[in-house]
Amino acid sequence: MNFEYSDEQKQFADALARFVAKDYGFEARKKIVASGSGCGDSVWQTLAELGVLALPFSEEYGGFGAGAVDMMPVMEAFGGALLVEPYLATAGLAAQFIVRGGSDAQRAAILPAVAAGKMKLAFAHMERHARYRPESVAVRAKREKGAGDGWRIDGGKCMVVHGTVADRLVVSARTTGDAGERDGISLFLVDAGAAGVTASPFRTVDEMPASDIIFDQVKVGDDALIGVVDGALPLIEEVIDFATALVCAEAVGAIADANAQTLEYLKTRRQFGVALGSFQALQHRMVEMMIEHEQAKSMACLACVKADTERDPRERSRLISAAKIRIGQACRLVAHESVQLHGGIGMTEELKLSHTFRRLMVIAQQFGDVDYHLGRYARLDRGVQR
């Protein structure tokens, strides 16, 4: 398999690298994190001007028709820069429901606005005690009495990453059955400022803005339904697999940056009159970190290729779980080793590495930790229902 980017991908990656170096250095990021929203409006518009936001949409909606493989350079660059903007939440997750399951009217209203940087989205799906299981949906959506009167949504979602900055929310809700059943889940497009929507904002450990959201008799029209009633779970699994592949690519960028920071420190920090990097034991640990990066990159490539091309949902999910297992292990090893090789300074707020450490640890948990994906891989490998 060829792991090298095409000429077009390299040019795009170079443009992103210049943007990150010039406008999204660590000091600039700290100012954005400390701002009221925790995101930078000017950065978001720059991403729109570069065409990054339009990548995964078809030309009909102002995009380029790119898949996960084409988005890999973007996610790697953002992983190295520790981007806190809602790119994954918007283009890589919530908008994918509109792309894959939305009506023509929904696509026309949402996708061009996202591509132009005029709309941000978030996916409100996780609930307490769900433990990554996508079918664990207890939030209820009931039809209003009159024909054409739409739906009423009630319940709570937790850990909605970038829910505080989103203009619209893609909300999963149970329209029939009980929590845990695979059938009976539907998706709705909800205005983040609609009556009855109450968000409790907080900041995650890796400095992403997030919120817990309560839906109290939130009314939406029939045109808010995404896809078919009661049958949204396969679409949810498909989109989460796509986003998981992108997170794997982001991890590759963050791991590469952690390795670069650690290698530079070993070359310059002196102990007993010599550079730390001259000690063979530390060289061996640094080599192991480099190997982890190469293996993570290979598995991220596999995940993105399967997200784009695999038509068998079971096989797609099985291989993306395999990639996430390896990525999660690499994130933990590199995060721990990089901090240990720095010593106490590696955990200080002033050093970028401590922030990279936190992002790597969150990526290891995002969309399922190693234990969850080991279990899912085993079930799918045996042909057992997810």
N, C-alpha and C positions, 0 to 999 in steps of 0.2 A: 504493500500500500504506500502511495506517495503522500508523505506528510508535509511537503512543501506547499506554500501558498502559491496561487497563480500570480501572474504579473499584476492583474487588476487588484487582487487582494493585497498584494505587497504595497501597491501605490496607496490604497486606502488605509492600510495599517500605518504607513509612513506619515500620512496626513494626520491621523489620530495621534501618533507619537509626538508630532510637532505641537498639536493642540494641547496635549497633556503636559509637555515640557514647558510650554509658554504660559498657559492659562490655568493649569490645574496641578500646580506643584503642591507640596505638602502644606506650606504656609497658607496658600490660597484655599486649600481644602479646609483647614482649621477655621478660617473665617466663615466659610459657608456653613460648616457644622454649627458654629456658634450663632448663626443668624436665626431669626424668628422661625422660619419655616424649615430650616435645616437643609434646604436645597437652594441652588442658585438659578434664578430666572434667566440671567444672561448666559449662563452655561447651557441651559436648555435650548435657548434660541440658537446658540452656536452649533449645537448638535443637529438642530433642524436645518441650518444653513449648510452644514457638511453633508447632509443627506442621511445621517445615521438613523434618525427616527423613521425615515421612509423605507429603510432597507427591506423589511419583511412583507411589504404590501405590494400588490400588483401595480403595473403601470396605470391601470384604469383609475386608481385612487392616489396617484402621485408618487408611487413607490418604484422599487426595482425588482420585486419578485424574488428576493433573496431567501435562502433557507438558513438552517442552523450552521451549516458549514461556512457559508459566506459571512455569518455573524461572529464566527470564532475570533477573527482578529480584533473586532470591536470589544468583545467580552474580555479577551486577554489584556488589551490596553486598559480597559476600565478596572480590571482586577489589579493590575500593577499600580494604578493611580488611586485605588480605593474610592472609586466614584460613589457618591451618595445620592445622585440624581435618580429619579424613578424610571430608568431605562428598562430594566428587566421587568418591573411591575407593569409598565405600560406596553411597550412594544413586544416584549418577550413572553408576556403572560396574559394580561387581561385583553389586549387587542387581538390576540390569537383566537379567542372565542368568537369574536366578530368575523375575523377572516375565515374561520373554518365552519362556523355554525350560524352566523348572523344572516338576516334578511338583506336583500338589496338595499332597502331603505336604511337599515342600520349601518351597513358598510359605507354608503354614501355620506351619512351624517357623521360617522365617527372617524374613519380611517384617514381621509384628507386632513381633518383637523389635527389628528395626532401627528401625521407626517409634517405638518407645518409648524408644530410646536405650540399649537393653540389649545390642546387638550391633554390632560394627564388622566390615567386610569389606574385602578387597583382591583385586585381579585379578593373578595371577601368570602372566604371558604372555610378556613380553619375554625374548629370549635373546641371547647375544653374537653379533655379526655379522648379526643379523636386519635391521638398518637399516630399521625400521618395517614391514617386510613381515609381515602377520599370518599368512601361511602358513608362515613360517620357524619351525617348531616341531620340535625334536629330542628333547625330554623324552619318555620312553616310558612307556606304561601297558600292562601285559600282564595278561591274564586269569589268575587263579589256576587250578590244575588242576581242582579239584572244582567241580561245578555250584553256583552260588550263593555261591561263595567270594570273589567280588569281584575287585578289581584290585590290582596292585602298580605303584607309580609310581617311576621312577628318572630322575635328571637334575638340571639346575640352571636356575634363572631369575635374571635380574638386574634391578636397578632396579624392585623391587616397591614402589611408592610407598605409604606407610602400612602396609607389610607388618609392621612392628614392633609396631603397635598393634592389628592385626586379630585377631578371634577366629576367623574362618573365612577360608579362601582359595578363590577360584575359580581352578582350575588348568587350563591347556590342556596336553594331552599327545597324542602321536601313538600311535594304536592300530594303524594299518597304514601302509605306505608309508615314504617317505623325506622328510627335511626339505626343504621347498620345494614339495611336492606339495599341491594344494588339497584333495584327498580324504584321509581317514584321520586327521582331528583330532577329538578328543573333549574334553569339559569335565567336570571333577570338583570336587566340594565337599569340601575337606579341612580338618580342624581344624588351626589354626596350631600347636597344641602336641602334635600327634600324634607318635608314635615315628617317628624317621627324618627329621623335618623340622628342619633346622638353618638358622637365619637369621643372617646377618652384617650387623648394623645400621650405618647411616651417615646422615649428613645431606646432603641435596642443596644445591646452591649457593643455592637460594631458601629454604632452611631447613625443608624438608619432611623428616620422618622417612621413611627408606626402608631397604631391605635387599636383599641377594642371598640367595637361598634354595636350599638343596640338598635334594633328595628322595632318600633312600637306602632303597630297599625299603619305601616307605610304603604300607601296606595300607588300602584303603577298600572298603566294601561296594558291592553293585550299586545300592543306594539313593543312592550319592554321585554317580552319573552324571547330568549335566544335559543334557536333550535326547536326541538320537539318537547312537548310536555311529558314528564315522567321518564324521559330517556336520555338525560344529560351526562350520565356517568361515563360512558365511553369517550365522549368529547372532553370531559374533565381529565380523565387519565391520559388522553393523547396530548393535551396542552401542558399538563404538568410534566410529562415526559420530555416535551420540547424544552420547557423552561429548565428542567434538570440538566439536560445536555448543555444548555447555555451556561449554567452555573459551573459545570465541570470545566468549561473553557475559561470562565472567569478565575477559577481556582488555579489554572495553569499560569495565568499572568501574575496572580498574587504570590504563588510559590516561586516563580522566577525572580520577582522583586525581593522577596525575603532572602533568597539565595544570594542575590547581588549585594544586598546590604550586609549580609553576614561575611561574604568573601572580602568585601572592602574593609570591614572591621578587622578581620584576621590579618590582613596585609599591613594595616597601619597601627594597630594596638600593639604596644611592646610590653613584654614581660621578661624579667631576668635579662634585660639588655638585648633581646631579640624579638622579632615579630611573632605574634601568636601563631601565625600561619606556618611557621617553620617547624612546629611540633607535629610529628608524624601522626600521632593519635588524633589530633584535630583535623589534619588533612583527610584522614580516613572518614571522619564524620561529615566533612564537607563534601566529599565524593559521594557518600550515600545520599545526601540531600540532592545533589545534581542528578543522580540516578532516579530518585523519586520524581523529579521534575520531568524527565524524559518519559518515564512510564505513565505519569499522569497525562502528559500531552498525547501519548498514543491512545489512551483510553478515552480522553475527551474527543479525539478525532472519531473514534468508533461510535461514541454516543451521538455525536452530531450527524454523522453519516446515516445511522439507523433512524434518527429522528426525522430525517429528510426522505429516506428511501424505503424503509421497511413497511410493507403493507399488512403484515401479520401483527396485530396488536400484541399478542402474547410474546412473540419473538422480540418485537421492539422493546417492550417493557423489560423483558428478561435481560437483554444486553445493556440497556441503559442502567438497570440496577447493578449489573456487573461493573460498569464504568464508575458508578457512584460509590460503590464499595471501595474500589481502588483509590478513587479521588479522596474519599473521606479518610482513608488510612494515610495517604500522602500528606493531606492537610495537617493532620495531627502530628505526624513525625517531623515535618519541616517546621511547623510552628514551635514545637517544643525544642527542637535542636537549635534553631536560630536564636531563641531566647537564652538557652543554656550557654551557647558559645559566646554570646555577648556578656553574660553575667547579669548582675542586678540592673545595669543601665538599660537592658533590653526591655524592661517592663515600665520604663518611665514615659509619661505623657509626651515629653518633648521629642522623643525618638519615634520616627515613623514606624519602626519595627513593631512596637507594642500595638499599634493600630492594625498593622498587617496580621499580627498574631490573632487579634480578636476576630478579624474578618475570616481568616482561615478556619477558626474554630466554629464560627457560625455556618460557613459553607459546609463543613462536615455534618452539620445537623439539618441544613435547609433541604426541604422536600424529602426528608427521610435520612436518618443516621445509618451507620454501617450495619447495626443490628437489624433495623427494619428492612434494609435492602437485601441483606443476607437471607432473611426469611422469605421475602418476596421472590428472590431469585430461585430459592429452593422449591417454592410452590410452583412457580412457572416452569421450572426445569422438569418437574414431575408431571406437568400437565394438570395441576390442581387449580381449581377456581381461585382467582386472586383474593 
